[in-house]
């Protein structure tokens, strides 16, 4: 019986040492406008932070970098941009605010 307790305790100990991962949730509108001047122009994948800042100006909010690889989020009035290191990996249209 003691041997079984030792084995069980070892399993729980090993399970407690497993690594954790950060989760990034992106709230996406089901039907986003096209990424063009006729829809809603926003950054494209692969653009650098400097290119985004040059084309779209300063973000309204910059979130702290999280995770590995480092992910950074910039908010603009109509869209949000996600960077991995210094490059755009995704841009999404902000979800419209619900009326009170």
C-alpha positions in Angstrom: 0.0 0.0 0.0 2.8 2.4 0.8 4.4 1.8 -2.6 1.2 2.8 -4.3 1.1 6.0 -2.3 4.7 6.8 -3.3 3.8 6.2 -7.0 0.7 8.4 -6.8 2.6 11.2 -5.0 5.3 11.0 -7.7 2.7 11.4 -10.5 1.1 14.4 -8.8 4.5 15.9 -8.3 5.5 15.5 -12.0 2.2 16.9 -13.1 2.7 20.0 -11.1 6.0 20.7 -13.0 4.4 20.8 -16.4 4.8 24.1 -18.3 2.1 26.6 -18.7 1.4 28.6 -21.9 -0.2 32.0 -22.3 -3.4 32.1 -24.2 -4.2 35.0 -26.5 -7.9 35.5 -27.2 -8.9 37.5 -30.2 -12.4 38.7 -30.4 -13.2 38.7 -34.2 -16.3 40.1 -35.9 -17.9 37.4 -38.1 -17.9 39.5 -41.2 -15.1 41.9 -41.3 -14.9 44.6 -43.9 -12.3 43.9 -46.6 -8.8 45.2 -45.8 -8.7 47.9 -48.4 -9.6 51.6 -49.0 -13.1 50.5 -50.0 -13.5 48.5 -46.7 -11.4 49.3 -43.7 -7.7 49.7 -44.4 -5.5 48.1 -41.6 -2.0 46.7 -41.3 -1.1 43.6 -43.2 0.9 40.6 -41.9 4.6 41.1 -42.0 4.6 44.9 -41.6 7.0 46.2 -38.9 5.9 48.3 -36.0 7.6 51.3 -37.6 5.7 50.8 -40.8 2.4 50.6 -39.0 3.2 53.7 -36.9 4.2 55.5 -40.1 1.0 54.5 -42.0 -1.6 54.6 -39.3 -0.1 57.0 -36.6 0.2 56.4 -32.9 -2.0 53.7 -31.4 -4.7 54.8 -28.9 -3.5 52.1 -26.5 -0.4 49.8 -26.3 -0.7 46.7 -24.2 2.3 45.2 -22.5 4.1 42.4 -24.3 3.2 38.9 -23.1 4.3 35.3 -23.7 7.0 33.6 -25.7 7.3 34.5 -28.5 6.5 38.0 -27.3 3.1 39.2 -28.5 2.2 42.9 -28.4 -1.2 44.4 -29.1 -1.8 48.0 -30.3 -5.4 49.4 -30.4 -6.5 52.0 -32.9 -10.0 53.4 -33.1 -11.4 50.9 -35.5 -9.0 47.9 -35.4 -6.4 46.2 -33.2 -3.0 45.0 -34.4 -1.1 42.0 -33.0 2.7 41.8 -33.3 5.1 38.9 -32.8 8.4 40.5 -31.9 8.3 43.5 -34.2 6.1 42.2 -37.1 2.3 42.2 -37.6 0.8 38.7 -37.3 -2.9 39.7 -37.3 -5.1 42.8 -37.5 -8.8 42.7 -36.6 -11.7 45.1 -36.8 -12.8 46.1 -33.3 -16.1 44.7 -32.2 -18.8 47.5 -32.2 -19.7 48.8 -28.8 -23.1 47.5 -27.6 -25.7 50.1 -26.9 -26.6 50.5 -23.2 
